[in-house]
Amino acid sequence: MRTTRLLAVSGITAAFVLIAPTLASAASDPPTPEVWSTHLAAPFGLEVDGPRVLVADGGTGTLGQLQPDGTIAPIVSGVDGLSGVAVRGKWLAYTSTHTQMPEFINTASGLNIRTPQGVRIYADTHAWEVAHNPDQINTYGPRSEDPCVLGALGPRYEGAVDSHAYSVASWRDGWVVADAGANALFKVDATGHVSTLAVMPPQSAKITEEAVTELGMPSCLVGTTYDFEPVPTDVEVGTDGMLYVTTLPGGPESAALGARGALWRVDPATGDSEWLAGGFLGATNLALGKNGVIYVTELFGGRVTAVAADGTSSPYAALPGVVAVETAPNGTVWAATMGNEDPPAPGTIVSISNGKVKVQAQVKH
């Protein structure tokens, strides 16, 4: 991913001024949020497993379980670059990435698996990426031979070697990983073997005069089409067997080039990607709800958006700093917000529900 790594803790936590969550929805009587915890820093991933709510806090490197008193009971601590978590029965999986600073180069990334017997397995997505680089089939960059354009944006290039295992979901007898560096979805089986499920397609945008002005770019760029890298941030498995994926636009995350985050449906049998909805400002996470509704977090828009089965989008909840979302079988929508450094504000876990919510005390893995 040849972009600033906006999913790094250091790049995100200083970007928001968080306030106590306040919600609004299209409904005349919107559900009232309940703040369950203020003990988080960068809760990039949530997993709802019955009455358990698990959280992957990349700011503290702690994978833990929400307790009724709002504390987070650690399950695993000291995880470098923690961001995603998933369970399947007594199986547990979570992602990790080591980033070499200040170069911002990922030198290790993968999926950590714990079996019901307590055996630990590491699926090395970085090694797979180095050996295969699946998105080398894509070409990115400006569609232009103008020396002025090339001088400002550089030439076109093929997908480079980079792995950032960001999100994970249980899939069949294994797992599927959304790798934000490789621009791909990886399958990981129960033994830790990695293979490629799908490569996300480039995301194209035409540079407008307004964008040139806002970003301070040369005027020769106006009208140039740029093929940005897709950056998968979350993956969920639908009841239809399809995979649902959110992507960042792989370029400026401001609205200068338009709100270009997207929601996709991916066929795991063929790897084909179908665009479902767009216009998201920082699509960092998704959750599958009832009646075909899909919830998408807009980190840079400070809201959760609901996408109906027909692809239409509508505001669901205004929630500054929202970075993760999950749903429970009873319809409860859970969300997590980023902490903030200046002014200081904690990350939170919030439930959005009209129903009764119960949180279970810790059950050790």
C-alpha positions in Angstrom: 0.0 0.0 0.0 1.8 3.1 -1.2 0.0 5.5 1.1 0.4 6.9 4.5 -0.5 4.1 6.9 -3.6 5.8 8.4 -4.5 2.7 10.4 -1.4 3.1 12.6 -2.2 4.0 16.1 0.1 7.0 16.0 -1.6 8.4 12.9 -5.2 8.0 14.1 -5.3 8.8 17.8 -4.3 12.4 17.4 -6.7 13.1 14.6 -10.0 13.4 16.6 -11.5 15.5 19.3 -13.8 13.0 21.0 -16.9 13.8 23.0 -19.3 11.7 24.9 -21.1 9.7 22.2 -24.3 11.3 20.9 -26.4 9.5 18.4 -28.9 10.4 15.8 -30.7 8.3 13.2 -33.2 8.5 10.5 -35.8 7.0 12.9 -38.2 9.3 14.7 -37.3 7.7 18.0 -33.6 6.7 17.7 -32.1 4.2 20.1 -30.2 5.6 23.0 -26.6 4.6 23.2 -25.2 3.1 26.4 -21.5 3.7 27.1 -20.1 0.4 28.5 -16.4 1.2 28.8 -14.0 4.1 28.7 -11.0 2.0 29.2 -9.8 1.8 25.6 -7.2 3.5 23.5 -7.5 2.3 19.9 -10.2 -0.4 19.8 -9.8 -1.4 16.1 -11.7 -4.6 16.3 -14.8 -6.0 18.1 -16.2 -9.5 18.2 -19.6 -10.4 19.8 -19.8 -14.0 20.9 -23.1 -14.6 22.6 -23.0 -12.5 25.8 -19.3 -11.9 25.4 -17.9 -8.7 23.8 -14.2 -9.0 22.8 -12.1 -6.0 21.8 -8.8 -5.8 20.1 -7.1 -2.6 21.5 -4.2 -1.7 19.2 -3.3 1.2 21.5 -2.4 -1.1 24.4 -1.8 -4.3 22.5 -4.4 -6.0 24.6 -7.1 -8.4 23.4 -9.7 -8.5 26.2 -13.3 -9.0 27.2 -15.7 -6.4 28.2 -16.8 -6.8 31.9 -20.1 -5.6 33.4 -18.3 -2.9 35.3 -16.7 -1.5 32.1 -13.2 -2.8 32.7 -11.5 -4.9 30.0 -10.3 -8.3 31.3 -7.1 -9.3 29.4 -7.1 -12.5 27.4 -3.8 -11.8 25.5 -1.4 -8.9 26.2 1.6 -7.3 24.5 0.4 -7.9 21.0 2.3 -5.8 18.5 0.0 -4.1 16.0 -3.2 -5.8 17.3 -6.2 -4.9 15.2 -8.6 -7.8 14.4 -10.3 -10.5 16.5 -12.6 -13.4 15.7 -13.8 -16.6 17.5 -15.4 -19.8 16.4 -16.5 -21.9 19.3 -13.4 -22.3 21.5 -11.1 -21.2 18.7 -9.6 -17.7 18.9 -7.8 -15.7 16.2 -6.3 -12.2 16.2 -4.1 -10.2 13.8 -0.7 -8.6 14.6 1.7 -6.5 12.7 5.2 -5.1 13.5 5.9 -1.8 11.9 9.5 -0.5 11.6 9.6 3.2 12.5 10.2 5.9 11.4 10.2 4.3 8.0 6.7 2.9 8.4 7.6 -0.4 6.9 5.8 -3.5 8.0 8.4 -6.2 8.7 6.1 -8.9 10.1 2.4 -9.5 10.0 0.0 -12.4 10.4 -2.8 -14.2 12.1 -2.4 -15.7 15.6 -4.6 -18.8 16.2 -5.3 -20.5 19.5 -7.0 -24.0 19.2 -9.4 -25.4 21.8 -6.5 -27.5 23.1 -4.5 -24.3 23.7 -2.1 -24.9 20.8 -0.8 -21.7 19.3 -0.4 -21.4 15.5 1.0 -18.4 13.6 -0.1 -17.9 10.0 2.5 -15.7 8.4 0.7 -13.4 5.9 3.9 -11.4 5.5 5.8 -14.4 4.2 3.0 -15.3 1.8 3.0 -11.7 0.5 6.7 -11.7 0.0 6.5 -15.1 -1.9 3.5 -14.3 -4.0 2.6 -10.6 -3.9 -1.0 -11.3 -5.2 -1.8 -7.7 -6.1 1.0 -7.4 -8.6 -1.7 -8.1 -11.1 -3.0 -4.6 -10.4 -1.5 -1.4 -11.8 -1.9 1.8 -9.9 -1.1 5.5 -10.5 -2.0 8.2 -12.9 -3.4 7.4 -16.3 -1.3 10.0 -18.0 2.0 10.5 -19.8 2.1 14.3 -19.2 5.6 15.1 -17.7 3.9 17.6 -15.3 1.5 14.9 -14.0 4.2 12.3 -13.7 6.4 14.8 -11.9 3.7 15.4 -9.3 2.3 11.9 -8.9 5.0 9.6 -10.2 4.6 6.9 -12.8 2.2 3.9 -12.8 3.3 1.0 -10.8 2.4 -2.6 -10.0 1.2 -3.7 -6.6 4.2 -3.8 -4.2 5.1 -6.3 -1.4 3.4 -5.2 1.8 1.4 -7.1 4.4 -0.8 -5.6 7.1 -3.2 -8.3 8.4 -5.8 -6.0 9.8 -9.1 -7.8 10.2 -10.2 -11.4 10.5 -13.5 -13.4 10.4 -14.3 -17.1 11.0 -14.9 -18.8 7.7 -15.8 -22.4 7.2 -13.2 -24.5 9.1 -10.6 -21.7 9.0 -10.4 -17.9 8.7 -10.4 -15.1 6.2 -8.1 -12.1 6.7 -8.5 -8.7 5.2 -4.9 -7.5 4.6 -4.7 -3.7 4.3 -1.2 -3.8 2.9 -1.5 -6.6 0.4 -4.8 -5.2 -0.9 -6.2 -8.8 -0.7 -8.2 -11.3 1.2 -6.3 -14.3 2.5 -7.6 -17.7 3.5 -6.0 -19.3 6.5 -6.8 -22.9 7.3 -6.9 -24.6 10.7 -3.2 -25.5 10.4 -2.1 -21.9 9.6 -1.6 -22.4 5.9 -2.2 -19.1 3.9 -3.6 -18.8 0.4 -5.1 -16.0 -1.6 -8.9 -15.7 -1.9 -9.3 -12.5 -3.7 -7.4 -9.3 -4.8 -9.4 -6.2 -4.5 -9.6 -4.0 -7.7 -8.0 -0.6 -8.0 -10.2 2.4 -7.0 -10.2 5.1 -9.6 -10.9 8.8 -9.1 -10.7 11.8 -11.3 -8.8 14.7 -9.9 -11.0 17.8 -9.9 -10.1 21.5 -9.8 -11.5 21.7 -6.3 -9.2 18.9 -5.2 -6.2 20.5 -6.8 -6.9 23.7 -4.9 -7.6 22.0 -1.6 -4.5 19.8 -1.7 -2.2 22.4 -3.2 -1.4 20.3 -6.3 -0.2 21.6 -9.7 -3.1 22.6 -12.0 -1.9 20.2 -14.7 -3.5 17.4 -12.6 -7.0 18.6 -13.2 -9.0 15.9 -15.1 -6.4 13.2 -14.5 -7.7 9.8 -13.5 -5.7 8.1 -10.8 -6.0 4.4 -10.0 -5.6 4.2 -6.2 -4.8 1.1 -4.2 -7.8 -0.6 -2.5 -7.2 -1.0 1.2 -9.5 -3.7 2.7 -10.2 -2.9 6.4 -12.8 -5.5 7.4 -14.4 -8.7 6.2 -17.5 -10.5 7.3 -19.1 -13.7 6.1 -22.8 -13.4 5.0 -25.5 -16.1 5.4 -25.3 -16.3 1.6 -21.8 -17.6 1.7 -20.4 -14.4 0.3 -17.8 -12.2 1.8 -18.5 -8.5 2.6 -15.6 -6.1 2.6 -15.0 -2.5 3.4 -12.1 -0.6 1.7 -10.4 2.7 2.2 -9.6 4.6 -1.0 -5.8 4.2 -0.7 -5.2 8.0 -1.1 -6.2 11.2 0.6 -8.7 10.3 3.3 -10.3 13.8 3.3 -13.3 14.5 1.1 -11.0 16.5 -1.3 -11.4 13.7 -3.9 -14.8 12.8 -2.7 -15.9 10.3 0.0 -14.5 7.2 -1.7 -14.7 4.5 0.9 -16.6 1.5 -0.4 -18.5 -1.7 0.5 -18.0 -4.8 -1.6 -19.4 -8.3 -2.0 -16.7 -10.9 -2.8 -17.4 -14.4 -4.2 -14.9 -16.7 -2.4 -15.3 -19.3 -5.2 -14.0 -17.0 -7.9 -12.5 -14.0 -6.1 -14.7 -11.6 -8.1 -15.6 -8.4 -6.3 -18.9 -6.6 -6.7 -19.3 -2.9 -5.6 -22.3 -2.5 -3.4 -22.1 1.0 -2.0 -19.8 3.9 -1.7 -19.5 7.5 -0.5 -18.0 6.5 2.9 -15.5 8.8 4.6 -13.1 6.4 6.1 -14.8 2.9 5.9 -12.9 1.1 8.6 -15.3 -1.6 9.7 -18.6 -3.3 8.9 -21.2 -5.5 10.6 -24.0 -7.6 9.1 -27.4 -6.9 10.6 -30.9 -8.2 10.2 -33.0 -8.0 7.0 -29.9 -7.6 4.8 -28.8 -4.3 6.5 -25.0 -3.7 6.6 -23.5 -1.2 9.1 -20.4 0.7 8.0 -18.2 2.8 10.2 -17.0 6.1 8.8 -14.1 7.0 10.9 -13.4 10.4 9.2 -17.1 11.1 9.0 -17.8 10.4 12.7 -20.8 8.2 12.0 -22.2 4.7 11.4 -24.1 4.3 8.1 -26.7 1.7 7.4 -26.7 0.1 3.9 -30.0 -1.5 3.0 -30.3 -4.7 0.9 -31.0 -2.7 -2.2 -27.7 -0.7 -1.7 -29.2 2.5 -0.5 -27.4 4.2 2.4 -28.8 6.2 5.3 -27.4 7.7 8.5 -27.7 5.3 11.4 -25.7 6.9 14.3 -23.5 9.9 14.7 -20.5 8.8 16.7 -17.3 10.8 16.6 -14.2 8.7 16.3 -16.1 5.4 15.5 -13.7 2.8 14.3 -15.3 -0.6 14.8 -18.8 -2.0 14.7 -20.4 -5.5 15.4 -23.9 -6.9 15.7 -25.4 -9.4 18.1 -28.1 -12.0 17.2 -30.7 -9.9 19.2 -30.1 -6.9 16.9 -27.9 -5.0 19.3 -25.3 -2.9 17.4 -22.0 -2.5 19.3 -19.5 0.2 18.3 -16.1 1.3 19.5 -14.5 4.8 19.3 -10.9 5.9 19.2 -9.2 7.6 22.1 -7.7 11.0 21.7 -4.5 12.6 22.8 -5.2 16.3 22.6 -7.4 17.0 24.4 -7.2 13.7 26.3 -10.3 11.5 25.8 -10.6 7.7 26.2 -11.7 5.2 23.6 -15.1 3.7 24.3 -17.4 0.7 23.7 -21.0 1.6 23.1 -24.2 -0.4 22.6 -26.9 0.9 20.4 -30.1 -1.1 21.1 -33.8 -0.9 21.9 -33.6 -4.3 23.5 -32.1 -5.8 26.6 -28.3 -6.1 26.6 -26.4 -8.4 28.9 -22.6 -8.6 29.2 -21.0 -11.7 30.6 -18.0 -11.7 32.9 -14.8 -13.1 31.7 -14.4 -16.6 30.5 -10.7 -17.4 30.0 -9.4 -18.8 26.7 
